[in-house]
Amino acid sequence: MPKITFMGAGSTVFAKNVLGDSMLTPSLEESVIALYDIDPKRLSESEMMLSAINNNLGNKAKIEAYCGVENRKEALRGANYVVNAIQVGLYDPCTIIDFEVPKKYGLRQTIADTLGIGGIFRALRTIPVMFDFARDMEEVCPDAWFLNYTNPMAMLTGAMLRYTGVKTVGLCHSVQVCAPTLLKHAKMEYDDSIQWKIAGINHQAWLLEISKNGQDLYPEIKRRCAEITEKHGDMVRLEVMKRFGYYITESSEHNAEYMPFFIKDKYPELIDRFNIPLDEYPRRCVNQIKDWEKRRDELTKDPHLTHTRTHEYASYIMEAMETNKPYKIGGNVLNNGLITNLPRNACVEVPCLVDKSGVTPCFIGDLPEQCAAMNRTNINVQLLTIEAATTLKKDYIYQAAMMDPHCQSELSIDDIVALCDDLIVAHKGWLPEYK
């Protein structure tokens, strides 16, 4: 009977997906499910929701709730799997800060959770909390697997893998939907005969191959995509495929801010040309908060609540480890030579085999050089941010921002340093003290 601990269980809808999936999985249905959060109201709502689902599935799981830092160790004690979905600082105040302070310097963002100045500061306030989790896990569940869903994925997962003893893999939704999304643009069918291979870094992994019955589909896909004339929500990714030769895993609103080409004060017409949704994440957060107010009763007070298993990786990973039936994922792991033209200490996203022995990543070799070059511009920021978080030296924060493609294309060195200083002050209480 495995124990699954969910960190950040106040993320009710996501908890429903991952833990509802687990309750529907025969090898996991009798699990002890420990919910942990620092917000008692949101924790209680998730507990009510999951208890209703569990009751309608025969009450096979045992659900426990733990609130507050003082109870964190008990939530983790004896866990076999720890699912991480925390957001340190929440939308208000920290995401608002991540967007509003850079605007004073003319720096606009779309999502700001993975790279850019927003991604850097999200990592700086999250890594210390995850290191606290790691210390507890090393004491009370040293053999547990840590399944990280929290962004910035590469920075957080890389920090855990390099600086803790916790077995960690980073998980993202974008790999599963990459090939189907591209084929939809090309008005081509996706079915089980489609074969694909993806590797790179999180949110910037490359669809290296896509074929059907041994036939390369890329030429026809590119021909069809080149004929699209109407505006749509994925124009940045199709432009990247046109210029770099390969489609990329994460959405256009994300990738617009990972590169120096699309959000430029000097060329405001690019925003319209590539249909870039500036300030998308704050709008999304506001809408999700409103939506939650509408859905709260539906999810927390409906005694007949049910669930259908989703495509989230977590339950399939746990099932493979429990049953020893292999399952393939796109996982975020330490490179260590898997992608030979990216740094060894980078966190990369590659195909991985999961079974009772754990997560075994696949060797890729060299990426196409232009793809590796683009990845390295993002890895520079990731590695320097991890240095900042682990040394508490302010210079590394400045250097991470200086190497960020968006920051360096828009701001001077002096402005970058001043922006970082302003963000450090604005995040007071959410960051450790930097030297």
DRENTIVO-994799 format. One line per 3 residues: number of its first residue (from 1); their letters; for each residue z negated, x, y of N, C-alpha, C. Coordinates in steps of 0.2 Angstrom, whole numbers, plus 5000, padded with zeros to 4 digits. Example, Ala and Ser with C-alpha at 12.3 -4.5 7.8 and 13.67 -1.06 7.14 Angstrom:
1	as	4961,5066,4972,4961,5062,4978,4961,5066,4984 | 4965,5064,4989,4964,5068,4995,4961,5064,5000
END
This chain:
1	mpk	5000,5004,4994,5000,5000,5000,5000,5004,5006 | 5006,5005,5009,5006,5010,5015,5003,5007,5021 | 5001,5011,5026,4998,5009,5032,5003,5011,5038
4	itf	5005,5006,5042,5010,5007,5047,5006,5006,5054 | 5006,5011,5058,5003,5011,5065,5008,5010,5070 | 5007,5005,5074,5012,5004,5080,5009,5006,5086
7	mga	5011,5011,5089,5009,5014,5096,5013,5011,5101 | 5009,5007,5106,5013,5003,5111,5015,4996,5109 | 5010,4993,5105,5011,4987,5102,5012,4981,5107
10	gst	5010,4982,5113,5012,4977,5118,5019,4976,5120 | 5023,4981,5117,5030,4979,5117,5032,4974,5112 | 5031,4968,5114,5030,4963,5109,5037,4961,5105
13	vfa	5042,4961,5109,5049,4960,5105,5051,4965,5101 | 5050,4971,5103,5052,4977,5099,5047,4977,5093 | 5040,4976,5094,5036,4976,5088,5038,4970,5083
16	knv	5040,4965,5085,5043,4959,5081,5049,4962,5077 | 5053,4966,5080,5059,4968,5076,5057,4973,5070 | 5053,4978,5072,5051,4984,5068,5046,4981,5062
19	lgd	5041,4978,5065,5036,4976,5060,5038,4969,5056 | 5042,4965,5059,5045,4959,5056,5049,4962,5050 | 5053,4967,5052,5057,4970,5047,5053,4973,5041
22	sml	5048,4976,5042,5043,4979,5037,5041,4973,5033 | 5038,4968,5036,5036,4962,5032,5041,4959,5027 | 5047,4960,5029,5053,4957,5025,5055,4962,5019
25	tps	5052,4968,5019,5054,4973,5015,5050,4974,5009 | 5052,4972,5003,5047,4972,4997,5042,4978,4996 | 5045,4984,4997,5040,4990,4997,5035,4991,5002
28	lee	5036,4987,5008,5032,4987,5014,5028,4981,5015 | 5029,4975,5011,5027,4969,5013,5019,4968,5013 | 5016,4972,5009,5009,4972,5008,5005,4978,5012
31	svi	5009,4980,5017,5006,4986,5021,5000,4983,5026 | 4996,4988,5027,4991,4987,5033,4995,4989,5039 | 4995,4984,5044,4999,4985,5050,4993,4986,5056
34	aly	4993,4992,5059,4988,4993,5064,4992,4993,5071 | 4990,4988,5075,4993,4988,5082,4989,4991,5087 | 4992,4996,5091,4988,4999,5096,4991,4999,5103
37	did	4987,4997,5108,4989,4997,5115,4983,4998,5119 | 4985,4999,5125,4979,5000,5130,4979,4993,5135 | 4983,4989,5134,4983,4982,5137,4981,4977,5133
40	pkr	4975,4974,5133,4972,4970,5129,4976,4963,5128 | 4979,4961,5134,4982,4954,5134,4989,4955,5130 | 4993,4960,5131,4999,4961,5128,4998,4962,5120
43	lse	4992,4966,5119,4991,4968,5112,4989,4961,5108 | 4985,4957,5111,4983,4950,5108,4989,4946,5107 | 4994,4946,5112,5000,4942,5111,5004,4945,5105
46	sem	5005,4951,5104,5008,4954,5098,5005,4952,5092 | 4998,4953,5092,4994,4951,5086,4996,4944,5084 | 4995,4939,5089,4996,4932,5087,5003,4931,5084
49	mls	5008,4934,5087,5015,4933,5085,5016,4936,5078 | 5014,4942,5077,5015,4945,5070,5011,4941,5065 | 5005,4939,5067,5001,4935,5062,5004,4929,5060
52	ain	5008,4925,5064,5012,4919,5063,5017,4921,5058 | 5021,4926,5059,5026,4928,5055,5023,4930,5048 | 5018,4934,5048,5015,4936,5042,5013,4930,5038
55	nnl	5010,4925,5041,5007,4919,5038,5013,4915,5035 | 5019,4915,5038,5025,4911,5035,5028,4915,5030 | 5026,4921,5029,5029,4925,5023,5024,4926,5018
58	gnk	5019,4922,5018,5014,4922,5012,5008,4927,5014 | 5007,4929,5020,5001,4933,5021,5000,4939,5017 | 5005,4942,5016,5005,4948,5011,5002,4954,5015
61	aki	5004,4955,5021,5002,4961,5025,4995,4960,5028 | 4992,4965,5030,4985,4965,5033,4986,4967,5040 | 4985,4963,5045,4986,4965,5052,4979,4967,5056
64	eay	4979,4972,5059,4973,4975,5063,4975,4976,5070 | 4971,4975,5075,4973,4977,5082,4967,4982,5085 | 4969,4987,5088,4965,4992,5091,4967,4993,5098
67	cgv	4962,4992,5103,4964,4992,5110,4960,4998,5113 | 4963,5002,5118,4960,5007,5121,4959,5014,5118 | 4959,5019,5122,4959,5026,5120,4954,5027,5115
70	enr	4948,5024,5116,4942,5025,5112,4943,5023,5105 | 4948,5018,5104,4949,5016,5097,4956,5019,5094 | 4959,5023,5097,4966,5026,5095,4965,5029,5089
73	kea	4960,5033,5088,4959,5037,5082,4959,5033,5075 | 4955,5027,5076,4954,5023,5071,4961,5019,5069 | 4965,5017,5074,4971,5014,5073,4975,5019,5069
76	lrg	4975,5025,5070,4979,5030,5067,4976,5033,5060 | 4970,5032,5059,4967,5034,5053,4970,5032,5046 | 4972,5037,5042,4975,5035,5036,4982,5032,5036
79	any	4985,5033,5042,4992,5030,5042,4997,5034,5038 | 5002,5031,5035,5008,5034,5032,5013,5035,5037 | 5014,5030,5042,5019,5030,5046,5017,5028,5053
82	vvn	5019,5031,5058,5017,5029,5065,5023,5028,5069 | 5024,5022,5072,5030,5020,5076,5028,5021,5083 | 5031,5025,5087,5030,5026,5094,5034,5022,5099
85	aiq	5032,5017,5103,5036,5014,5107,5032,5013,5114 | 5029,5018,5116,5025,5018,5122,5029,5019,5129 | 5027,5016,5134,5030,5018,5141,5024,5019,5145
88	vgl	5023,5026,5147,5018,5028,5151,5019,5027,5158 | 5015,5023,5161,5016,5021,5168,5020,5015,5170 | 5023,5012,5164,5026,5005,5164,5032,5005,5170
91	ydp	5034,4999,5171,5039,4998,5176,5036,4999,5183 | 5030,4996,5184,5026,4996,5190,5020,5000,5188 | 5019,5006,5191,5022,5009,5197,5027,5014,5195
94	cti	5027,5017,5189,5031,5023,5188,5038,5023,5188 | 5041,5018,5185,5049,5017,5185,5051,5016,5193 | 5047,5012,5196,5049,5010,5203,5049,5017,5207
97	idf	5044,5021,5206,5043,5028,5209,5049,5032,5208 | 5051,5032,5201,5057,5036,5199,5063,5034,5202 | 5064,5028,5204,5070,5026,5208,5070,5027,5215
100	evp	5064,5024,5218,5063,5024,5225,5063,5030,5229 | 5059,5035,5226,5058,5042,5230,5065,5045,5230 | 5069,5046,5224,5075,5049,5225,5080,5046,5230
103	kky	5079,5040,5231,5084,5036,5236,5083,5039,5243 | 5077,5041,5244,5076,5044,5251,5080,5050,5252 | 5082,5054,5246,5086,5060,5247,5094,5058,5245
106	glr	5095,5052,5245,5102,5050,5244,5104,5050,5236 | 5099,5051,5232,5101,5051,5225,5100,5045,5221 | 5105,5042,5219,5105,5035,5216,5106,5036,5208
109	qti	5102,5031,5205,5102,5032,5197,5104,5025,5194 | 5105,5025,5188,5106,5019,5184,5101,5017,5180 | 5099,5021,5175,5093,5020,5170,5087,5025,5171
112	adt	5089,5031,5172,5083,5036,5174,5078,5036,5169 | 5080,5036,5162,5074,5037,5157,5076,5042,5152 | 5081,5046,5153,5083,5051,5148,5085,5057,5151
115	lgi	5088,5057,5156,5090,5064,5160,5089,5062,5167 | 5092,5067,5171,5091,5066,5179,5084,5067,5181 | 5082,5066,5187,5076,5067,5190,5071,5061,5187
118	ggi	5073,5055,5186,5069,5050,5182,5067,5052,5175 | 5072,5055,5172,5071,5057,5165,5066,5062,5164 | 5066,5067,5169,5062,5073,5169,5055,5070,5170
121	fra	5054,5066,5175,5047,5064,5177,5044,5059,5171 | 5048,5055,5168,5046,5051,5163,5043,5055,5157 | 5047,5061,5156,5045,5066,5151,5038,5069,5153
124	lrt	5037,5071,5159,5031,5074,5161,5025,5070,5160 | 5026,5064,5161,5020,5059,5161,5019,5057,5154 | 5024,5057,5149,5023,5055,5142,5021,5060,5137
127	ipv	5024,5066,5138,5022,5072,5133,5015,5073,5133 | 5011,5073,5138,5004,5074,5137,5000,5069,5133 | 5003,5063,5134,5000,5057,5130,5002,5058,5122
130	mfd	5008,5060,5121,5010,5061,5114,5007,5067,5111 | 5005,5072,5115,5001,5077,5112,4994,5075,5110 | 4992,5070,5114,4985,5067,5112,4986,5063,5105
133	far	4991,5060,5105,4992,5056,5098,4993,5061,5093 | 4996,5067,5094,4997,5072,5089,4991,5075,5086 | 4986,5077,5091,4980,5079,5089,4976,5075,5085
136	dme	4976,5068,5087,4973,5063,5083,4976,5063,5076 | 4982,5063,5075,4986,5062,5069,4984,5068,5065 | 4984,5074,5067,4983,5080,5064,4976,5080,5060
139	evc	4971,5076,5064,4965,5075,5061,4964,5070,5056 | 4967,5064,5057,4965,5058,5053,4971,5055,5049 | 4977,5058,5050,4983,5056,5046,4988,5062,5046
142	pda	4986,5068,5043,4990,5074,5044,4997,5073,5040 | 4998,5069,5036,5004,5068,5032,5008,5063,5034 | 5006,5059,5039,5010,5054,5042,5017,5056,5045
145	wfl	5022,5051,5045,5028,5052,5048,5028,5049,5055 | 5030,5052,5060,5030,5050,5067,5037,5048,5069 | 5038,5041,5069,5045,5038,5071,5045,5037,5078
148	nyt	5048,5041,5082,5048,5040,5089,5054,5036,5092 | 5053,5031,5096,5058,5027,5099,5058,5028,5107 | 5053,5031,5109,5052,5032,5116,5057,5037,5120
151	npm	5059,5035,5125,5063,5040,5129,5059,5043,5134 | 5061,5049,5137,5068,5053,5135,5067,5056,5128 | 5071,5053,5123,5071,5055,5116,5071,5062,5115
154	aml	5076,5066,5117,5077,5073,5115,5071,5077,5118 | 5068,5076,5124,5063,5080,5127,5056,5078,5123 | 5055,5072,5122,5049,5070,5118,5049,5072,5111
157	tga	5054,5071,5107,5054,5073,5100,5055,5080,5100 | 5058,5084,5104,5058,5091,5104,5052,5094,5105 | 5048,5091,5110,5041,5094,5111,5037,5093,5105
160	mlr	5037,5087,5102,5033,5086,5096,5034,5090,5090 | 5041,5092,5089,5043,5096,5084,5041,5103,5085 | 5041,5105,5091,5040,5112,5093,5033,5114,5094
163	ytg	5029,5109,5096,5022,5111,5098,5017,5107,5095 | 5018,5103,5090,5013,5100,5086,5015,5101,5078 | 5010,5099,5074,5011,5100,5067,5013,5093,5064
166	vkt	5015,5088,5068,5017,5081,5066,5024,5081,5063 | 5025,5078,5058,5032,5077,5055,5035,5071,5059 | 5040,5073,5063,5043,5069,5068,5050,5068,5067
169	vgl	5053,5062,5068,5060,5061,5069,5061,5056,5075 | 5066,5057,5079,5068,5052,5084,5073,5048,5082 | 5072,5041,5084,5077,5036,5082,5080,5032,5088
172	chs	5086,5031,5088,5089,5027,5094,5094,5022,5091 | 5096,5017,5095,5100,5012,5093,5107,5013,5093 | 5109,5018,5097,5116,5019,5099,5121,5022,5094
175	vqv	5118,5025,5089,5122,5028,5084,5125,5022,5080 | 5121,5017,5078,5123,5012,5073,5129,5008,5076 | 5129,5007,5083,5134,5003,5086,5140,5006,5089
178	cap	5140,5013,5089,5145,5017,5092,5152,5015,5090 | 5153,5016,5084,5160,5015,5081,5162,5007,5082 | 5158,5003,5080,5160,4996,5081,5161,4994,5088
181	tll	5158,4997,5093,5159,4996,5100,5166,4998,5102 | 5168,5004,5100,5174,5007,5102,5180,5003,5099 | 5179,5001,5093,5184,4997,5089,5185,4990,5093
184	kha	5180,4988,5095,5180,4981,5099,5184,4982,5105 | 5183,4988,5109,5187,4989,5115,5195,4989,5113 | 5196,4992,5107,5203,4993,5105,5206,4987,5102
187	kme	5202,4982,5101,5204,4976,5098,5206,4977,5090 | 5202,4981,5087,5203,4983,5080,5196,4981,5076 | 5197,4979,5070,5192,4976,5066,5187,4982,5063
190	ydd	5181,4980,5063,5176,4985,5060,5174,4982,5053 | 5174,4986,5048,5172,4983,5042,5169,4989,5038 | 5167,4988,5031,5164,4993,5027,5169,4999,5025
193	siq	5175,4998,5026,5180,5003,5025,5180,5008,5030 | 5177,5007,5036,5178,5012,5042,5173,5017,5040 | 5175,5023,5041,5171,5029,5040,5170,5033,5047
196	wki	5164,5035,5048,5163,5039,5055,5158,5044,5054 | 5158,5049,5059,5154,5055,5059,5152,5056,5066 | 5145,5056,5067,5143,5057,5074,5138,5063,5074
199	agi	5138,5067,5079,5134,5073,5080,5134,5075,5088 | 5128,5077,5090,5127,5080,5097,5120,5080,5099 | 5119,5077,5104,5112,5076,5107,5111,5068,5108
202	nhq	5105,5066,5108,5103,5059,5109,5107,5057,5116 | 5110,5051,5116,5113,5047,5121,5120,5051,5123 | 5121,5057,5120,5127,5061,5121,5129,5064,5115
205	awl	5129,5060,5109,5132,5062,5103,5139,5060,5103 | 5143,5063,5099,5150,5062,5099,5153,5059,5093 | 5157,5054,5093,5160,5051,5088,5166,5056,5085
208	lei	5164,5061,5081,5169,5066,5079,5174,5064,5075 | 5173,5059,5071,5178,5057,5066,5178,5049,5066 | 5183,5046,5065,5183,5039,5064,5190,5037,5060
211	skn	5189,5034,5054,5195,5034,5049,5194,5027,5045 | 5200,5025,5042,5200,5019,5038,5204,5021,5032 | 5201,5021,5026,5205,5023,5020,5208,5030,5021
214	gqd	5205,5034,5024,5208,5041,5024,5212,5042,5030 | 5214,5037,5034,5218,5037,5040,5214,5038,5046 | 5216,5043,5050,5213,5044,5057,5214,5039,5061
217	lyp	5209,5035,5064,5210,5030,5068,5211,5032,5076 | 5208,5038,5077,5208,5040,5084,5215,5039,5088 | 5220,5041,5086,5227,5040,5090,5228,5033,5092
220	eik	5227,5029,5087,5229,5022,5089,5223,5019,5093 | 5217,5021,5092,5212,5019,5097,5213,5021,5104 | 5215,5027,5105,5216,5030,5111,5222,5027,5115
223	rrc	5227,5025,5111,5233,5022,5113,5231,5015,5116 | 5228,5011,5112,5226,5005,5114,5221,5005,5121 | 5216,5009,5120,5211,5010,5126,5215,5012,5133
226	aei	5220,5016,5132,5224,5018,5138,5227,5012,5141 | 5228,5007,5138,5232,5001,5140,5228,4996,5143 | 5221,4997,5143,5216,4992,5146,5217,4993,5153
229	tek	5218,4987,5157,5218,4987,5164,5213,4984,5168 | 5210,4979,5164,5204,4975,5168,5198,4979,5168 | 5194,4978,5173,5187,4981,5173,5183,4978,5168
232	hgd	5178,4983,5165,5173,4981,5160,5167,4986,5161 | 5163,4985,5156,5156,4988,5157,5156,4995,5154 | 5161,4997,5151,5161,5004,5147,5166,5009,5150
235	mvr	5168,5008,5156,5173,5012,5159,5172,5020,5159 | 5166,5022,5160,5164,5029,5160,5165,5032,5153 | 5163,5028,5148,5164,5031,5141,5171,5032,5139
238	lev	5175,5027,5141,5182,5028,5140,5186,5033,5144 | 5183,5035,5150,5186,5040,5154,5183,5047,5151 | 5177,5047,5148,5175,5053,5145,5179,5055,5139
241	mkr	5181,5049,5135,5185,5050,5129,5192,5053,5131 | 5195,5050,5136,5201,5052,5139,5201,5060,5141 | 5196,5062,5144,5195,5069,5147,5193,5074,5141
244	fgy	5188,5072,5137,5185,5076,5132,5187,5075,5125 | 5191,5070,5124,5194,5069,5117,5190,5065,5112 | 5184,5063,5114,5179,5060,5109,5175,5055,5113
247	yit	5174,5049,5109,5170,5044,5112,5162,5046,5111 | 5158,5044,5115,5151,5046,5116,5147,5040,5114 | 5141,5041,5111,5137,5036,5108,5134,5031,5113
250	ess	5131,5033,5119,5127,5029,5123,5131,5026,5128 | 5129,5021,5131,5132,5016,5136,5135,5020,5142 | 5139,5017,5145,5142,5020,5152,5137,5020,5157
253	ehn	5133,5015,5158,5128,5015,5163,5123,5021,5162 | 5122,5023,5156,5118,5029,5155,5122,5035,5156 | 5128,5036,5153,5131,5042,5154,5134,5044,5161
256	aey	5134,5038,5165,5136,5039,5172,5132,5044,5176 | 5125,5044,5174,5120,5049,5177,5119,5055,5173 | 5122,5056,5168,5121,5062,5164,5126,5068,5166
259	mpf	5131,5066,5170,5137,5070,5171,5137,5070,5179 | 5141,5075,5182,5141,5076,5189,5147,5072,5192 | 5151,5068,5188,5157,5066,5190,5157,5059,5193
262	fik	5152,5055,5192,5153,5047,5193,5149,5044,5199 | 5143,5047,5200,5139,5044,5205,5138,5050,5211 | 5143,5049,5216,5143,5054,5221,5143,5051,5228
265	dky	5139,5053,5232,5138,5051,5239,5145,5052,5242 | 5148,5057,5241,5154,5059,5244,5160,5055,5243 | 5160,5052,5237,5165,5047,5234,5162,5041,5232
268	pel	5160,5037,5237,5157,5030,5235,5162,5025,5231 | 5168,5027,5232,5173,5022,5229,5173,5023,5221 | 5170,5028,5218,5169,5029,5211,5165,5024,5208
271	idr	5160,5021,5212,5155,5016,5209,5159,5010,5207 | 5164,5008,5211,5168,5002,5210,5173,5004,5205 | 5176,5009,5206,5182,5011,5201,5179,5011,5194
274	fni	5173,5014,5192,5171,5014,5186,5166,5009,5184 | 5165,5004,5189,5160,4999,5187,5153,5001,5185 | 5150,5005,5190,5144,5008,5188,5138,5004,5191
277	pld	5134,5002,5187,5128,4998,5189,5122,5002,5192 | 5122,5004,5198,5117,5007,5201,5111,5003,5201 | 5105,5006,5200,5098,5003,5199,5098,4997,5193
280	eyp	5102,4999,5188,5102,4994,5183,5096,4993,5179 | 5092,4999,5178,5086,4998,5174,5080,4994,5178 | 5079,4995,5184,5074,4991,5188,5076,4983,5187
283	rrc	5083,4982,5188,5085,4975,5187,5083,4972,5180 | 5085,4976,5176,5084,4975,5169,5076,4973,5167 | 5072,4978,5170,5065,4977,5169,5062,4970,5173
286	vnq	5065,4969,5179,5063,4963,5182,5065,4957,5178 | 5071,4957,5175,5074,4951,5171,5070,4950,5165 | 5068,4956,5162,5064,4956,5155,5057,4953,5157
289	ikd	5054,4955,5162,5048,4952,5164,5048,4944,5165 | 5053,4942,5168,5054,4935,5169,5056,4931,5162 | 5060,4935,5158,5062,4932,5152,5055,4931,5147
292	wek	5051,4936,5148,5045,4936,5144,5041,4930,5146 | 5040,4929,5152,5036,4923,5154,5039,4917,5151 | 5045,4916,5150,5048,4910,5147,5047,4910,5139
295	rrd	5048,4916,5136,5048,4917,5129,5041,4918,5126 | 5036,4919,5131,5029,4920,5128,5026,4915,5123 | 5026,4909,5125,5024,4904,5121,5028,4903,5114
298	elt	5034,4904,5115,5039,4903,5109,5037,4909,5104 | 5035,4915,5106,5034,4920,5102,5027,4921,5100 | 5022,4918,5104,5015,4919,5102,5011,4913,5100
301	kdp	5014,4907,5101,5011,4901,5099,5014,4896,5094 | 5020,4899,5092,5024,4895,5087,5021,4896,5080 | 5018,4892,5077,5015,4893,5070,5020,4894,5065
304	hlt	5027,4892,5066,5032,4892,5061,5037,4898,5063 | 5035,4903,5067,5039,4908,5068,5041,4912,5062 | 5048,4914,5062,5050,4917,5057,5054,4924,5060
307	htr	5057,4927,5055,5061,4933,5057,5066,4935,5052 | 5072,4938,5055,5077,4940,5051,5077,4948,5051 | 5078,4951,5046,5078,4959,5046,5084,4961,5051
310	the	5082,4966,5055,5087,4969,5060,5090,4975,5057 | 5094,4979,5061,5097,4985,5059,5093,4991,5062 | 5087,4990,5065,5083,4995,5067,5081,5000,5061
313	yas	5081,5006,5062,5081,5011,5057,5074,5011,5054 | 5068,5009,5057,5062,5011,5055,5060,5008,5048 | 5061,5002,5047,5059,4999,5040,5064,5002,5035
316	yim	5070,5004,5036,5074,5007,5031,5072,5014,5030 | 5069,5018,5035,5066,5024,5033,5060,5024,5029 | 5056,5019,5031,5050,5019,5027,5051,5016,5020
319	eam	5056,5012,5019,5058,5009,5013,5060,5015,5008 | 5065,5019,5011,5068,5025,5008,5062,5030,5005 | 5057,5031,5010,5052,5036,5008,5047,5033,5003
322	etn	5046,5026,5003,5042,5023,4998,5045,5022,4991 | 5052,5021,4991,5055,5019,4985,5059,5025,4982 | 5060,5030,4986,5065,5036,4984,5072,5034,4983
325	kpy	5074,5028,4986,5081,5026,4987,5084,5029,4993 | 5089,5034,4993,5091,5037,4999,5094,5032,5004 | 5093,5034,5010,5096,5030,5016,5098,5035,5021
328	kig	5104,5034,5024,5107,5039,5029,5106,5036,5036 | 5103,5040,5041,5102,5038,5048,5105,5043,5052 | 5106,5042,5059,5107,5046,5064,5100,5048,5067
331	gnv	5098,5054,5065,5091,5056,5067,5091,5061,5073 | 5085,5061,5077,5084,5067,5081,5079,5072,5078 | 5082,5078,5078,5078,5083,5074,5079,5090,5078
334	lnn	5075,5095,5076,5076,5101,5079,5082,5105,5076 | 5086,5108,5081,5093,5110,5079,5092,5115,5073 | 5089,5121,5074,5088,5126,5069,5095,5128,5066
337	gli	5100,5128,5069,5107,5130,5067,5111,5125,5064 | 5109,5118,5064,5113,5113,5062,5119,5112,5065 | 5119,5112,5072,5125,5113,5076,5125,5120,5079
340	tnl	5130,5123,5077,5130,5131,5078,5132,5133,5085 | 5135,5129,5089,5136,5131,5096,5131,5127,5101 | 5126,5125,5098,5120,5123,5103,5114,5127,5102
343	prn	5109,5127,5107,5103,5131,5106,5099,5129,5100 | 5096,5134,5096,5092,5133,5090,5086,5128,5092 | 5083,5129,5098,5077,5125,5099,5079,5119,5103
346	acv	5085,5117,5103,5087,5110,5106,5085,5105,5101 | 5084,5099,5103,5083,5093,5099,5090,5090,5098 | 5093,5089,5092,5100,5087,5091,5100,5080,5087
349	evp	5105,5076,5088,5106,5070,5084,5111,5071,5079 | 5109,5071,5073,5114,5072,5067,5113,5067,5062 | 5118,5067,5057,5116,5063,5051,5111,5066,5047
352	clv	5106,5061,5044,5101,5064,5040,5100,5059,5034 | 5098,5062,5029,5097,5059,5022,5089,5058,5022 | 5087,5051,5021,5080,5050,5020,5078,5048,5013
355	dks	5073,5051,5010,5071,5049,5003,5063,5050,5003 | 5060,5051,4997,5053,5052,4996,5051,5059,4999 | 5056,5063,4999,5054,5070,5002,5054,5070,5009
358	gvt	5056,5065,5013,5056,5065,5020,5063,5064,5023 | 5064,5068,5029,5070,5067,5032,5074,5074,5032 | 5080,5074,5029,5084,5080,5028,5090,5080,5032
361	pcf	5090,5084,5037,5096,5083,5042,5102,5087,5039 | 5108,5085,5041,5114,5088,5038,5117,5093,5043 | 5120,5099,5040,5123,5104,5043,5130,5101,5046
364	igd	5131,5103,5053,5137,5101,5056,5142,5106,5057 | 5139,5112,5059,5144,5118,5061,5145,5117,5069 | 5150,5120,5071,5152,5119,5078,5155,5113,5080
367	lpe	5152,5110,5086,5156,5104,5089,5162,5107,5093 | 5167,5103,5094,5172,5105,5098,5169,5108,5105 | 5172,5113,5107,5169,5117,5112,5168,5113,5118
370	qca	5172,5109,5120,5171,5105,5126,5165,5100,5126 | 5164,5098,5120,5158,5093,5118,5152,5097,5119 | 5152,5103,5115,5146,5107,5116,5144,5109,5123
373	amn	5149,5111,5127,5148,5113,5134,5145,5107,5138 | 5147,5101,5137,5144,5095,5140,5137,5094,5138 | 5136,5095,5131,5129,5094,5129,5124,5099,5131
376	rtn	5127,5106,5132,5122,5111,5135,5120,5110,5142 | 5124,5106,5146,5122,5105,5153,5116,5100,5152 | 5115,5096,5147,5109,5091,5147,5104,5095,5143
379	inv	5105,5099,5138,5100,5103,5135,5096,5107,5140 | 5100,5110,5144,5096,5115,5149,5090,5111,5152 | 5092,5105,5155,5086,5101,5158,5081,5099,5153
382	qll	5083,5097,5147,5078,5096,5142,5073,5101,5140 | 5076,5107,5139,5072,5113,5137,5067,5115,5143 | 5070,5115,5149,5066,5117,5155,5060,5112,5156
385	tie	5061,5105,5155,5056,5100,5156,5051,5101,5151 | 5053,5103,5145,5047,5104,5139,5043,5110,5141 | 5047,5116,5144,5043,5121,5147,5038,5119,5152
388	aat	5040,5115,5157,5035,5113,5162,5029,5109,5159 | 5031,5105,5154,5025,5101,5151,5020,5105,5147 | 5023,5110,5144,5018,5114,5140,5015,5120,5143
391	tlk	5018,5122,5149,5015,5127,5153,5011,5125,5159 | 5013,5119,5161,5010,5116,5168,5012,5120,5174 | 5018,5124,5173,5020,5128,5179,5025,5124,5183
394	kdy	5024,5123,5189,5028,5119,5193,5035,5121,5194 | 5036,5128,5194,5043,5131,5194,5047,5128,5189 | 5045,5127,5183,5049,5124,5178,5052,5117,5180
397	iyq	5047,5113,5183,5050,5106,5185,5056,5107,5190 | 5055,5112,5195,5060,5113,5200,5066,5115,5196 | 5066,5120,5191,5071,5123,5188,5075,5117,5184
400	aam	5071,5113,5180,5074,5108,5177,5078,5103,5181 | 5076,5102,5187,5080,5097,5192,5086,5101,5194 | 5085,5108,5196,5090,5112,5198,5096,5112,5193
403	mdp	5094,5112,5187,5100,5112,5181,5102,5105,5180 | 5099,5100,5182,5102,5093,5181,5109,5092,5184 | 5114,5090,5180,5120,5089,5183,5121,5085,5189
406	hcq	5117,5079,5189,5117,5074,5194,5114,5077,5200 | 5108,5080,5200,5104,5083,5205,5108,5088,5209 | 5111,5093,5204,5114,5099,5207,5121,5097,5211
409	sel	5124,5092,5209,5130,5090,5212,5129,5086,5218 | 5123,5084,5220,5122,5080,5226,5117,5083,5231 | 5112,5087,5228,5107,5090,5233,5107,5097,5233
412	sid	5104,5100,5239,5103,5107,5240,5097,5109,5236 | 5096,5116,5235,5090,5118,5231,5083,5116,5235 | 5084,5116,5242,5078,5114,5246,5076,5107,5245
415	div	5081,5103,5245,5080,5096,5244,5078,5094,5237 | 5080,5098,5232,5078,5097,5225,5070,5098,5224 | 5068,5104,5227,5061,5106,5227,5057,5101,5231
418	alc	5059,5099,5237,5056,5094,5241,5055,5087,5237 | 5061,5085,5234,5060,5079,5230,5055,5079,5224 | 5055,5085,5220,5050,5086,5215,5043,5086,5218
421	ddl	5042,5089,5223,5035,5089,5226,5033,5082,5228 | 5038,5078,5231,5037,5071,5233,5035,5067,5227 | 5039,5068,5221,5037,5064,5215,5031,5066,5212
424	iva	5029,5072,5212,5023,5074,5209,5017,5071,5213 | 5017,5071,5220,5012,5067,5224,5012,5060,5222 | 5018,5057,5222,5019,5049,5220,5016,5048,5213
427	hkg	5017,5052,5209,5014,5051,5202,5007,5053,5201 | 5003,5054,5206,4996,5057,5205,4993,5052,5201 | 4989,5055,5196,4985,5051,5191,4989,5050,5185
430	wlp	4996,5050,5185,5000,5050,5179,5002,5056,5176 | 5001,5062,5180,5003,5068,5178,4997,5073,5178 | 4997,5078,5173,4992,5083,5174,4993,5087,5180
433	eyk	4988,5092,5181,4988,5096,5187,4993,5102,5186 | 4998,5103,5190,5003,5108,5189,5001,5114,5194 | 5002,5120,5191,5001,5126,5195,5007,5128,5199
END
